[in-house]
Protein backbone atom coordinates (compact mmCIF):
# COMPACT_ATOMS: atom_id res chain seq x y z
CA UNK A 1 0.00 0.00 0.00
CA UNK A 2 1.02 3.59 -0.57
CA UNK A 3 1.40 6.03 2.26
CA UNK A 4 -1.79 6.52 4.18
CA UNK A 5 -3.07 3.12 3.03
CA UNK A 6 -3.80 4.34 -0.50
CA UNK A 7 -2.72 2.40 -3.55
CA UNK A 8 0.11 3.83 -5.62
CA UNK A 9 -1.53 5.87 -8.38
CA UNK A 10 0.01 5.66 -11.86
CA UNK A 11 -1.02 7.32 -15.10
CA UNK A 12 0.47 5.85 -18.28
CA UNK A 13 0.35 8.21 -21.26
CA UNK A 14 0.23 6.14 -24.43
CA UNK A 15 -1.01 2.62 -25.17
CA UNK A 16 1.46 1.56 -27.84
CA UNK A 17 3.85 -1.32 -27.24
CA UNK A 18 5.76 0.46 -24.45
CA UNK A 19 2.70 1.85 -22.66
CA UNK A 20 0.62 -1.32 -22.92
CA UNK A 21 3.47 -3.49 -21.62
CA UNK A 22 4.13 -1.01 -18.80
CA UNK A 23 0.48 -1.10 -17.74
CA UNK A 24 0.43 -4.90 -17.80
CA UNK A 25 3.48 -5.20 -15.58
CA UNK A 26 2.12 -2.67 -13.09
CA UNK A 27 -1.30 -4.34 -13.03
CA UNK A 28 0.35 -7.17 -11.08
CA UNK A 29 1.52 -4.76 -8.37
CA UNK A 30 -0.34 -2.79 -5.72
CA UNK A 31 -1.14 0.10 -8.05
CA UNK A 32 -4.15 1.88 -9.43
CA UNK A 33 -3.66 2.43 -13.15
CA UNK A 34 -5.12 4.83 -15.67
CA UNK A 35 -4.00 4.57 -19.30
CA UNK A 36 -4.57 7.57 -21.57
CA UNK A 37 -4.41 7.03 -25.33
CA UNK A 38 -5.00 9.76 -27.91
CA UNK A 39 -6.33 7.43 -30.60
CA UNK A 40 -10.14 7.48 -30.74
CA UNK A 41 -10.53 3.74 -30.30
CA UNK A 42 -8.62 0.49 -30.29
CA UNK A 43 -6.76 0.25 -33.63
CA UNK A 44 -7.29 -2.65 -35.97
CA UNK A 45 -4.76 -2.10 -38.70
CA UNK A 46 -1.44 -3.22 -40.20
CA UNK A 47 -0.33 0.42 -40.39
CA UNK A 48 2.59 -0.28 -38.05
CA UNK A 49 4.09 -2.44 -40.78
CA UNK A 50 6.45 -5.37 -40.47
CA UNK A 51 9.04 -5.54 -37.71
CA UNK A 52 11.58 -7.85 -36.14
CA UNK A 53 11.21 -8.85 -32.51
CA UNK A 54 14.56 -9.92 -31.10
CA UNK A 55 15.02 -12.76 -28.58
CA UNK A 56 15.52 -10.07 -25.92
CA UNK A 57 12.07 -8.66 -26.65
CA UNK A 58 10.49 -12.11 -26.72
CA UNK A 59 11.97 -12.73 -23.25
CA UNK A 60 9.96 -9.79 -21.93
CA UNK A 61 6.73 -11.12 -23.45
CA UNK A 62 7.55 -14.49 -21.90
CA UNK A 63 7.84 -12.77 -18.53
CA UNK A 64 4.37 -11.30 -19.08
CA UNK A 65 3.02 -14.74 -19.93
CA UNK A 66 2.27 -13.70 -23.52
CA UNK A 67 4.94 -15.26 -25.75
CA UNK A 68 2.87 -18.42 -26.32
CA UNK A 69 -0.11 -16.31 -27.40
CA UNK A 70 2.08 -14.49 -29.87
CA UNK A 71 3.40 -17.80 -31.23
CA UNK A 72 -0.18 -19.04 -31.72
CA UNK A 73 -1.00 -16.30 -34.23
CA UNK A 74 -0.99 -16.86 -37.98
CA UNK A 75 1.95 -14.52 -38.40
CA UNK A 76 5.43 -14.77 -36.97
CA UNK A 77 8.39 -16.52 -38.63
CA UNK A 78 11.61 -17.44 -36.85
CA UNK A 79 14.55 -15.78 -38.62
CA UNK A 80 18.03 -17.20 -38.09
CA UNK A 81 19.72 -14.75 -40.48
CA UNK A 82 19.09 -11.92 -42.93
CA UNK A 83 20.48 -12.22 -46.46
CA UNK A 84 22.14 -9.06 -47.80
CA UNK A 85 22.56 -8.45 -51.55
CA UNK A 86 23.44 -5.56 -53.83
CA UNK A 87 21.28 -4.13 -56.61
CA UNK A 88 22.75 -6.46 -59.20
CA UNK A 89 21.79 -9.49 -57.11
CA UNK A 90 25.27 -10.36 -55.85
CA UNK A 91 25.46 -11.79 -52.35
CA UNK A 92 27.13 -9.49 -49.82
CA UNK A 93 26.65 -11.67 -46.77
CA UNK A 94 24.35 -12.88 -44.02
CA UNK A 95 23.59 -11.25 -40.67
CA UNK A 96 22.83 -13.61 -37.74
CA UNK A 97 19.53 -12.95 -35.95
CA UNK A 98 19.84 -15.13 -32.88
CA UNK A 99 19.34 -18.82 -32.25
CA UNK A 100 17.24 -21.01 -29.97
CA UNK A 101 20.37 -22.75 -28.66
CA UNK A 102 22.21 -19.54 -27.81
CA UNK A 103 19.50 -16.98 -27.09
CA UNK A 104 16.37 -18.97 -26.29
CA UNK A 105 14.82 -18.12 -29.65
CA UNK A 106 15.71 -16.59 -32.98
CA UNK A 107 14.35 -13.21 -33.99
CA UNK A 108 10.74 -13.22 -35.18
CA UNK A 109 9.42 -11.50 -38.29
CA UNK A 110 5.85 -10.35 -37.80
CA UNK A 111 3.55 -7.34 -37.90
CA UNK A 112 3.84 -4.71 -35.19
CA UNK A 113 0.08 -5.13 -34.85
CA UNK A 114 0.56 -8.75 -33.70
CA UNK A 115 2.51 -7.63 -30.63
CA UNK A 116 0.18 -4.71 -30.00
CA UNK A 117 -2.99 -6.81 -30.23
CA UNK A 118 -1.68 -9.46 -27.82
CA UNK A 119 -0.85 -6.70 -25.33
CA UNK A 120 -4.21 -4.94 -25.77
CA UNK A 121 -6.12 -8.22 -25.39
CA UNK A 122 -4.33 -8.78 -22.08
CA UNK A 123 -5.15 -5.23 -20.95
CA UNK A 124 -8.83 -5.82 -21.64
CA UNK A 125 -8.76 -9.10 -19.73
CA UNK A 126 -7.27 -7.26 -16.74
CA UNK A 127 -10.04 -4.62 -17.00
CA UNK A 128 -7.51 -1.83 -16.68
CA UNK A 129 -8.90 1.71 -16.77
CA UNK A 130 -8.23 2.51 -20.43
CA UNK A 131 -9.25 5.93 -21.73
CA UNK A 132 -9.32 6.20 -25.53
CA UNK A 133 -9.61 9.56 -27.31
CA UNK A 134 -7.75 11.19 -24.42
CA UNK A 135 -5.17 13.88 -25.11
CA UNK A 136 -3.04 15.23 -22.29
CA UNK A 137 -3.24 19.01 -22.13
CA UNK A 138 -1.02 19.78 -19.13
CA UNK A 139 0.79 18.36 -16.14
CA UNK A 140 1.87 19.99 -12.91
CA UNK A 141 4.26 18.43 -10.44
CA UNK A 142 3.20 18.86 -6.81
CA UNK A 143 4.87 17.98 -3.51
CA UNK A 144 2.65 14.93 -3.19
CA UNK A 145 2.35 13.86 -6.81
CA UNK A 146 1.65 15.07 -10.33
CA UNK A 147 -1.62 16.62 -11.51
CA UNK A 148 -2.53 15.57 -15.04
CA UNK A 149 -5.21 17.25 -17.13
CA UNK A 150 -6.53 15.80 -20.36
CA UNK A 151 -9.39 16.14 -22.81
CA UNK A 152 -11.50 13.03 -23.24
CA UNK A 153 -14.17 12.99 -25.94
CA UNK A 154 -14.40 16.77 -25.70
CA UNK A 155 -14.56 16.89 -21.89
CA UNK A 156 -11.74 18.08 -19.62
CA UNK A 157 -10.64 15.61 -16.95
CA UNK A 158 -7.92 15.75 -14.30
CA UNK A 159 -6.35 13.38 -11.82
CA UNK A 160 -3.53 13.38 -9.30
CA UNK A 161 -1.09 10.51 -9.54
CA UNK A 162 2.02 9.44 -7.69
CA UNK A 163 3.78 8.80 -11.00
CA UNK A 164 3.22 9.78 -14.64
CA UNK A 165 4.84 7.51 -17.23
CA UNK A 166 5.25 9.07 -20.67
CA UNK A 167 5.06 6.29 -23.25
CA UNK A 168 3.63 8.50 -25.98
CA UNK A 169 6.25 8.05 -28.67
CA UNK A 170 8.63 10.26 -30.58
CA UNK A 171 6.05 13.08 -30.79
CA UNK A 172 5.54 12.91 -27.02
CA UNK A 173 3.55 15.66 -25.33
CA UNK A 174 4.91 14.54 -21.95
CA UNK A 175 8.55 15.16 -22.92
CA UNK A 176 8.30 18.96 -23.40
CA UNK A 177 6.00 19.32 -20.38
CA UNK A 178 8.40 17.38 -18.17
CA UNK A 179 11.36 19.43 -19.39
CA UNK A 180 9.40 22.59 -18.66
CA UNK A 181 8.95 21.36 -15.06
CA UNK A 182 12.73 21.02 -14.92
CA UNK A 183 13.22 24.54 -16.26
CA UNK A 184 14.67 23.16 -19.50
CA UNK A 185 13.71 23.02 -23.17
CA UNK A 186 13.17 19.58 -24.63
CA UNK A 187 14.77 18.68 -27.99
CA UNK A 188 12.25 18.46 -30.82
CA UNK A 189 12.05 15.66 -33.38
CA UNK A 190 14.03 16.45 -36.51
CA UNK A 191 13.83 14.91 -39.95
CA UNK A 192 16.70 12.50 -40.68
CA UNK A 193 16.61 12.97 -44.45
CA UNK A 194 15.36 9.39 -44.99
CA UNK A 195 11.86 8.22 -45.86
CA UNK A 196 10.40 4.72 -45.83
CA UNK A 197 7.74 3.54 -48.27
CA UNK A 198 6.18 0.14 -47.73
CA UNK A 199 3.68 -2.30 -49.21
CA UNK A 200 2.07 -5.66 -48.42
CA UNK A 201 1.44 -8.17 -51.22
CA UNK A 202 0.45 -11.75 -51.85
CA UNK A 203 3.60 -13.69 -52.68
CA UNK A 204 1.82 -15.20 -55.69
CA UNK A 205 1.40 -11.73 -57.23
CA UNK A 206 5.10 -11.82 -58.19
CA UNK A 207 5.99 -14.94 -60.24
CA UNK A 208 9.17 -16.54 -58.93
CA UNK A 209 9.10 -14.76 -55.57
CA UNK A 210 8.11 -17.96 -53.72
CA UNK A 211 11.49 -19.49 -54.54
CA UNK A 212 13.42 -16.26 -53.84
CA UNK A 213 11.92 -15.82 -50.34
CA UNK A 214 11.28 -19.00 -48.36
CA UNK A 215 10.45 -19.87 -44.77
CA UNK A 216 14.12 -20.84 -44.35
CA UNK A 217 15.28 -17.56 -45.95
CA UNK A 218 12.40 -15.17 -45.22
CA UNK A 219 14.24 -11.84 -45.34
CA UNK A 220 16.40 -10.33 -48.07
CA UNK A 221 17.78 -6.80 -47.95
CA UNK A 222 19.26 -5.04 -50.96
CA UNK A 223 21.72 -2.14 -50.82
CA UNK A 224 21.90 0.00 -53.95
CA UNK A 225 23.68 3.26 -54.60
CA UNK A 226 20.36 5.16 -54.73
CA UNK A 227 18.64 3.51 -51.78
CA UNK A 228 17.77 0.39 -49.84
CA UNK A 229 15.05 -2.24 -50.36
CA UNK A 230 13.97 -4.86 -47.84
CA UNK A 231 11.51 -7.71 -48.26
CA UNK A 232 10.11 -10.04 -45.60
CA UNK A 233 7.77 -12.99 -45.35
CA UNK A 234 5.85 -12.67 -42.11
CA UNK A 235 3.06 -15.27 -42.08
CA UNK A 236 3.66 -18.90 -41.16
CA UNK A 237 2.45 -20.18 -44.55
CA UNK A 238 4.75 -17.85 -46.46
CA UNK A 239 1.87 -16.39 -48.47
CA UNK A 240 2.34 -12.72 -47.56
CA UNK A 241 5.31 -10.47 -48.22
CA UNK A 242 5.97 -7.02 -46.87
CA UNK A 243 8.52 -4.95 -48.74
CA UNK A 244 9.81 -1.44 -48.27
CA UNK A 245 12.34 1.03 -49.53
CA UNK A 246 14.37 3.51 -47.51
CA UNK A 247 16.00 6.36 -49.40
CA UNK A 248 16.85 10.02 -49.16
CA UNK A 249 14.13 12.61 -49.75
CA UNK A 250 13.67 16.30 -49.06
CA UNK A 251 11.71 17.29 -45.97
CA UNK A 252 8.01 17.98 -46.45
CA UNK A 253 5.08 19.03 -44.31
CA UNK A 254 2.61 16.44 -43.04
CA UNK A 255 0.24 17.28 -45.88
CA UNK A 256 2.98 17.22 -48.49
CA UNK A 257 3.91 13.66 -47.50
CA UNK A 258 0.47 12.61 -48.79
CA UNK A 259 2.00 12.08 -52.22
CA UNK A 260 -0.25 10.91 -55.10
CA UNK A 261 0.25 7.22 -55.77
CA UNK A 262 1.18 7.84 -59.40
CA UNK A 263 4.07 10.02 -58.24
CA UNK A 264 5.20 7.44 -55.68
CA UNK A 265 5.43 4.69 -58.28
CA UNK A 266 6.99 6.92 -60.92
CA UNK A 267 9.78 7.82 -58.50
CA UNK A 268 10.27 4.19 -57.43
CA UNK A 269 10.50 3.00 -61.04
CA UNK A 270 13.12 5.66 -61.76
CA UNK A 271 15.15 5.05 -58.61
CA UNK A 272 15.35 1.27 -58.91
CA UNK A 273 15.26 0.83 -62.70
CA UNK A 274 18.70 -0.84 -62.79
CA UNK A 275 18.00 -3.34 -59.99
CA UNK A 276 17.46 -6.99 -60.81
CA UNK A 277 14.62 -9.34 -59.80
CA UNK A 278 12.52 -9.05 -57.73
CA UNK A 279 12.62 -5.30 -57.08
CA UNK A 280 11.10 -4.03 -60.38
CA UNK A 281 8.51 -6.79 -60.16
CA UNK A 282 7.57 -5.85 -56.57
CA UNK A 283 7.05 -2.24 -57.68
CA UNK A 284 4.90 -3.33 -60.63
CA UNK A 285 2.78 -5.71 -58.52
CA UNK A 286 2.25 -3.05 -55.84
CA UNK A 287 1.18 -0.52 -58.46
CA UNK A 288 -1.23 -3.05 -60.02
CA UNK A 289 -2.73 -3.91 -56.62
CA UNK A 290 -4.10 -0.40 -56.13
CA UNK A 291 -3.26 -0.61 -52.42
CA UNK A 292 -2.20 2.61 -50.74
CA UNK A 293 1.50 2.64 -49.78
CA UNK A 294 2.65 3.26 -46.22
CA UNK A 295 4.84 6.36 -46.15
CA UNK A 296 6.82 7.15 -43.01
CA UNK A 297 9.47 9.88 -42.92
CA UNK A 298 12.13 8.92 -40.40
CA UNK A 299 12.44 11.42 -37.55
CA UNK A 300 14.95 11.36 -34.71
CA UNK A 301 15.47 13.10 -31.38
CA UNK A 302 18.89 13.99 -30.03
CA UNK A 303 20.07 12.15 -26.92
CA UNK A 304 18.14 13.31 -23.85
CA UNK A 305 20.04 14.34 -20.74
CA UNK A 306 16.99 13.71 -18.59
CA UNK A 307 14.50 10.87 -18.83
CA UNK A 308 12.67 11.90 -15.68
CA UNK A 309 11.76 14.60 -13.20
CA UNK A 310 10.53 14.05 -9.62
CA UNK A 311 7.23 12.42 -10.57
CA UNK A 312 7.42 11.85 -14.33
CA UNK A 313 9.46 9.39 -16.36
CA UNK A 314 9.77 8.72 -20.10
CA UNK A 315 10.05 5.28 -21.69
CA UNK A 316 10.26 3.91 -25.24
CA UNK A 317 10.50 6.37 -28.12
CA UNK A 318 9.49 9.22 -25.81
CA UNK A 319 12.84 8.73 -24.02
CA UNK A 320 15.02 7.52 -26.90
CA UNK A 321 13.54 7.63 -30.39
CA UNK A 322 14.81 4.38 -31.92
CA UNK A 323 15.58 4.67 -35.66
CA UNK A 324 13.91 1.85 -37.62
CA UNK A 325 17.21 0.46 -38.92
CA UNK A 326 18.20 -1.74 -35.96
CA UNK A 327 15.21 -4.08 -35.70
CA UNK A 328 15.22 -3.29 -31.98
CA UNK A 329 12.52 -0.62 -31.56
CA UNK A 330 9.82 -2.87 -30.10
CA UNK A 331 12.33 -4.91 -28.09
CA UNK A 332 13.82 -1.81 -26.43
CA UNK A 333 10.35 -0.47 -25.62
CA UNK A 334 9.54 -3.81 -23.94
CA UNK A 335 12.85 -3.80 -22.06
CA UNK A 336 12.16 -0.28 -20.76
CA UNK A 337 8.75 -1.32 -19.44
CA UNK A 338 10.10 -4.47 -17.81
CA UNK A 339 13.05 -2.78 -16.11
CA UNK A 340 11.06 0.18 -14.79
CA UNK A 341 8.42 -2.25 -13.49
CA UNK A 342 11.17 -4.28 -11.78
CA UNK A 343 12.43 -1.17 -9.96
CA UNK A 344 8.93 -0.04 -9.03
CA UNK A 345 8.13 -3.49 -7.69
CA UNK A 346 11.12 -3.25 -5.34
CA UNK A 347 10.18 0.32 -4.40
CA UNK A 348 6.59 -0.59 -3.54
CA UNK A 349 7.74 -3.53 -1.43
CA UNK A 350 9.89 -1.21 0.70
CA UNK A 351 7.92 2.01 0.83
CA UNK A 352 8.92 2.63 4.46
CA UNK A 353 12.65 2.60 3.64
CA UNK A 354 14.76 5.66 2.89
CA UNK A 355 14.56 5.03 -0.87
CA UNK A 356 12.64 7.79 -2.62
CA UNK A 357 10.95 7.68 -6.01
CA UNK A 358 13.43 9.99 -7.70
CA UNK A 359 16.34 7.70 -6.87
CA UNK A 360 14.38 4.84 -8.47
CA UNK A 361 13.96 6.88 -11.64
CA UNK A 362 17.66 7.84 -11.52
CA UNK A 363 18.57 4.16 -11.40
CA UNK A 364 16.27 3.46 -14.35
CA UNK A 365 17.96 6.00 -16.60
CA UNK A 366 21.51 5.17 -15.53
CA UNK A 367 20.95 1.47 -16.15
CA UNK A 368 19.05 1.74 -19.43
CA UNK A 369 20.63 4.65 -21.27
CA UNK A 370 24.08 3.16 -22.08
CA UNK A 371 22.48 0.09 -23.68
CA UNK A 372 19.95 2.14 -25.61
CA UNK A 373 22.59 4.63 -26.77
CA UNK A 374 24.72 1.80 -28.17
CA UNK A 375 21.79 0.44 -30.18
CA UNK A 376 20.74 3.90 -31.41
CA UNK A 377 24.32 4.55 -32.57
CA UNK A 378 24.37 1.28 -34.51
CA UNK A 379 20.93 2.02 -35.97
CA UNK A 380 22.14 5.40 -37.20
CA UNK A 381 25.21 3.77 -38.75
CA UNK A 382 22.95 1.33 -40.60
CA UNK A 383 20.68 4.17 -41.65
CA UNK A 384 23.62 6.06 -43.15
CA UNK A 385 24.42 2.96 -45.24
CA UNK A 386 21.04 3.50 -46.94
CA UNK A 387 21.87 6.99 -48.16
CA UNK A 388 22.77 7.73 -51.76
CA UNK A 389 26.33 7.29 -52.88
CA UNK A 390 28.28 7.10 -56.14
CA UNK A 391 28.90 3.77 -57.86
CA UNK A 392 32.48 3.90 -56.59
CA UNK A 393 31.18 4.64 -53.10
CA UNK A 394 28.80 1.70 -53.41
CA UNK A 395 31.67 -0.57 -54.42
CA UNK A 396 33.62 0.45 -51.31
CA UNK A 397 30.54 0.16 -49.09
CA UNK A 398 29.78 -3.31 -50.43
CA UNK A 399 33.27 -4.63 -49.72
CA UNK A 400 33.28 -3.16 -46.24
CA UNK A 401 30.01 -4.97 -45.49
CA UNK A 402 31.27 -8.16 -47.11
CA UNK A 403 34.36 -8.18 -44.89
CA UNK A 404 32.34 -7.55 -41.72
CA UNK A 405 29.70 -10.18 -42.52
CA UNK A 406 32.36 -12.78 -43.35
CA UNK A 407 33.56 -12.75 -39.73
CA UNK A 408 30.12 -12.26 -38.13
CA UNK A 409 28.77 -15.12 -36.01
CA UNK A 410 25.85 -15.53 -33.63
CA UNK A 411 28.24 -14.55 -30.82
CA UNK A 412 28.41 -11.03 -32.28
CA UNK A 413 24.76 -10.56 -31.44
CA UNK A 414 25.02 -11.59 -27.77
CA UNK A 415 25.13 -7.97 -26.54
CA UNK A 416 21.68 -7.45 -28.02
CA UNK A 417 19.97 -10.82 -27.99
CA UNK A 418 21.36 -12.53 -24.87
CA UNK A 419 20.38 -9.64 -22.60
CA UNK A 420 17.68 -10.34 -20.04
CA UNK A 421 16.03 -7.60 -18.03
CA UNK A 422 16.92 -7.98 -14.33
CA UNK A 423 14.15 -9.77 -12.47
CA UNK A 424 12.25 -10.80 -15.61
CA UNK A 425 12.00 -14.41 -14.42
CA UNK A 426 10.31 -13.24 -11.20
CA UNK A 427 7.27 -12.04 -13.16
CA UNK A 428 6.50 -15.54 -14.43
CA UNK A 429 4.89 -16.39 -11.07
CA UNK A 430 2.78 -13.21 -11.23
CA UNK A 431 1.92 -13.47 -14.95
CA UNK A 432 0.69 -17.03 -15.60
CA UNK A 433 -0.01 -18.05 -19.15
CA UNK A 434 3.11 -19.68 -20.55
N, C-alpha and C positions, 0 to 999 in steps of 0.2 A: 504493500500500500504506500501511496505517497504521503507526504507530511499531512497531519491532520486527519488521516484515515481515508483521504481521497485518492482515487486511482490517478496514475500519471497520465496527463492529458497530452495527446500528440495530434497535430494536424500534419498530414502529408499532402503537399501541393504537387499534383501530377499523378496520373494513374497509368503511365507507360510501364515499361519493363522494370525500371528502377523503383518507381513509386509503388507499383503493385506488389513487387517482391518485398519491399520494405514493410508495407502494411501487413503482409502475411506473416512475416517473422514476428512483428510486434503484437499481432493478434494472439500469439501464444504466451505473451507476458501479461503482467498486471497493468494493462494500459487501457485507456479509452481512446479509440481512434476515430478520426474524421478524415476522409479522403476527398480532396477537392480536385475536380477535373474540368477543364474548360470546354472539352468537347461536349456537344449537346446530348449525346447518348453513347451507349456502348458501341464501339466501331465494329464493323463486320466487313473487312476489306483486306485485300492483299497489297494495299498502298505502301506498306512498309518494305515491300520487296523481299528479295532473297538475302539470307545472311548465313554466316557460319557461326555456330556455337561451339566454342572450344571445350575440351575436357574439363577445364577449370570452371567454366560456366555451368556445365552439366553437373558438376559436383555440388554446386549451390542448389540446383533444382532437386538433386537427390536429397540434400539436407532438408528441403521443404516437403519431401515426400511426393514430388511431382514428376521425377524423371521417367517413371514407368508410364505415366499418363501421356507424356510427350512422345515416348517410343510407340505408343499404341495408335498414334494418328497415322493418316495415310501418307503424310509427307515426313521427310527426315531420312537422309541417306548418310551412312558412315563414310567418311572421306579419309583415307590414309595418306593421300598426297594430292597436290595440285600440279598439273602438267603445264609448263610454260613454253610457249612457242613464239616465233617472230612472225611478221606479216606474210612472209613467204612460205610459212608452214614448217620451217626448220625447228627442231627441238632445241630448246635452250637448257632445260633441266626440269627437275621435279622438286617440289617443296614439301617436306614431311608435315603432316597435320595431326600427329599424335597417334598413339596405338593403345589397344586394350591392355596389352601386356605391360606397357611402360607407364601409361597415364590413366588407366581405368576405362578409357574409351577413346575412340578417335574423335576428330571433330565431326560435327553433324551439319549437313547442308539442309536447310529448311526455309520456310517463310518466317519472317519476324512475327507475323500474325499467329503462327502456331504457338510460339512461346507466350505471346500476350494473351491469347485465348485461354490457355491452360491456367495462367495466373488469375485472369478475371473470373473464370469458373470457380476457382478456389476461393476468391474473395466473396463471391455470391453465396457459396456454401457456408462461409463463416458469418454471413449476415453483417458484414462490416458496414458502417455508416458511410456510404458512397454518395457523393453529391456531384451529379453531372451538370453540365451547363453552368459551372461555377468559376468565376474569374476573380482572382484576388485583386483587390483595389489598393489595399494598404496594410502595413503591419507596423506595430509599435511595441518596442521592447520595454517591459515594465520590471520593477524589482522582483515581482513574484511570477513572471511569465512573459508571454508575448500575446498581444491583442491583434487578432487577424480579422480584417473586414473583407467581405467578398460580395459580389453580385451573383444571385442565383435565380435564374429564370426571371430576371427583371427586378427582383427584390434584393435589398441590401441586408446582409446578415453579418454578425460578428460573434467571435468566440475567443475566450482566453484559453491559452494552452501553456503547458510547461515547456513544450518544444515544438518548433516548426521545422519540418524537413522539406527543403526545396528540391523536388525531383521533377522539375518542370522544363527540363531540356535546355538546349543551347540558347533558345530565346527566352530564358527564364525571366519572370517578373520578380521572383524572390531575390535573385542575385543583386540587382541594383538597389532594391530596398534594403537588403542586409548591409550592403556597403555604405549606404547612406546612414544607417544606424551607427556604423563605425567611423563616420566622418570622412569617408573615402568615396572615390568615384570608381564604379565597376567598369572593367573593360567591356566594350561592345563587340558583338560578333562582326567579323570582317570576311569579305569574300576572298576565297583562296585562289581564284583564277581558274578553277576546275569545275566542270559541270558533269553530272551523270545523267544518262538517258537510258531507260530500261524498258524491257518488253517481256511478256510471257507468251509462249507459243506451245502448241502441240508438237511433239518431236516429229510426228509424221508429216507435218507441213513442210519439212525440209528434207527431200529425198537424200538418203545417205547419212543423215545426222545420227541415226540410231546406231551406226557402227563407229562413228567418230566419238560420241559420248556414250559411255556405258556405265552400268552400276559399279563396275570395278574402276572405271576412270571417269567419274561424273563431272569433273571440273577441268576446263582448259582455259588458260588465260593467254592472251596474245598481246605482245608489245610491238607497236609499230612506231615509226618516227613521227606520225601525226596524231597519235593517241593510243588508247588501250581498249581492248575488248575482252570481256569475260563472259563465259557461258557455263551454266550449271544445271544439271538435273537435280530435282529436289523432291520428287515423289518416289515412293518405294517401287513402283512399277516402271519407272523410267519413261513415263509418257509425257511429262511436262518439262520444258526447258525455260529457264529464265536467262536472258542475256542482257548485257549492258555495255555501254561505252563510257569511258571517262576521258575527257579531253579539255584543252584550254578553250575558254570563251570569254568574251568581254562581259563585264558586270552589267546587269540589267535590273530594273525595278521588278517588284513582284508581278505586276501586270504584264511587263514586257517578257517575262519568262513563259507566259502563256503563248508560245510560238505556234502558228498554224502548222498542222501536221505535214502539209505539203512541203513547207520550208524545212522541217526537221528531217524528212527523208531525203530531200534534195541535198542538204548539207552532209548527211551520212554517206550517201552515194559518192559524193565528191571526195570526202575525206578518206574513205576506205576502198576506193576504186581499184587500187593495186594489190589489195589483200587477196589471198587465195581462199578456197573453201574452208569453212562454211560461212565466212563473214558476209560476202555479198548476198548469199542466199538467205541468211537470217534477216538482212535488211529488206530484201524483196518480200519474204513471207510476212514480215511484220507490217509492211505497207499494205499488202493484199488483205490482211486480216481486218483492217479498219479499226483495230483496237487503239485506244489513246495511249501514247507513251507516257511513262513516268519520267518527269524531269525534276532533278534535284540539284540545284547549285550547292557546292560544298562550301560551307562557312566554317570558320574556326574562331576560337577565343584564345587570347594569349594566356599564358600560365597565371593562375590566380595566386596571389600571396595569402589570401584568407579564404578558407572554405566555411568559416563559421564565425558567428558573433557569440554573445552570451547565451542566447536562447534559440538560435537559428543555425541550421547546418545545411550545406548543399551536398547532393550526391549525384552520380551519373553525369550526364552531359551538362547539367547546370554547374557542376564543379570543375569538370575537365572535358570539354567538348572533344569527343574521340573521332578523329577523321575516319572515313569509311574504308581506309586502305589496309587496315591491320586484321580485319576479321575478328576484332576483340571488343567491339562496342557493347554488345549485349552482355558478354561475359564480364566486362569490367563494371557495368551497371549492377549486375547480380552480386559481384564481389563486394562492391560498396555497401549494398543493402545488408548482406550477410555480416560484414565486419562491424558496421555500426550497430546492428542488432545484437551482436555478441557483446560489445562494450556496454550497451544499454542494459542488457540482461544482468551483467555483473553489477552495474550501478544500482539497478532497482533491487537487487538482492542485498545490497549493503547501503541503504539510504541513510542509515544513522552514522556512517563512518565520516571521516573528514573529506572524502572525495567529493568534489563538486562537479556539476554538469559541464562547466567549461573545460575542466581538465580532461573529461571524457572526450569532448569534441576535439581538444588539442591532440590527444592520443590518436584519434581517428585520422586526422589530417597527416600527422607525422608518419604514421604507419602506411597509409595508402598512397600518399603523393609520390614518393620515389618510384614505386612500381608503375603507377599510371604514367608518370612523366617519361619513363623508359619506353613504354608502349606507344605513347603519342609521338615521341621522337622517331621511332621506327616507322610508324604510320606515315608521318610526314616525308620521310626518306622514300618510302614506297610511292607516295603520291607524286613526288618530284620525278620519279622514273616514268610517270605517265604524261609528262609534259612534252611538247613538241621539241624535236631536235633535228639536226641535219642528218643525212644518210651516213656521213662519217661518224657523227655523234652516236647514231643508232648502232653502228658497227662496234664502237668502243663499249657502249652500254651493254650490248648483247654479250660480249666476251667477258666483261666484268661479272655479269650475272651467271654466265656459264661456269666460270671459275668458282664462284661462291657455291653454287648449287652442287658442283661436283663433290665438294667436301662436306656438304650438309647431311646430317643424319638426324634421327629422331631425338638424339641427345641434345641437339642444338635448341630444341623447342622446350626443354625442361623448365626453363625460367618462366615460360608462359603457362604451359599445360600441366606441369606437375604441381603447381601451386595449389594449396588448399587453404581456405580461409580459416584462421584460428577458431576452434570451437565448433566447426561445421558439423562434426560427427555428433555433438551433443544435442543438436536439434532433432536428430532422427527419433529420439524418444518422445519429443513433443509434437512432431509432425508425422504421424503414422501415414502409411499409404504406399510405401515401397514394398 
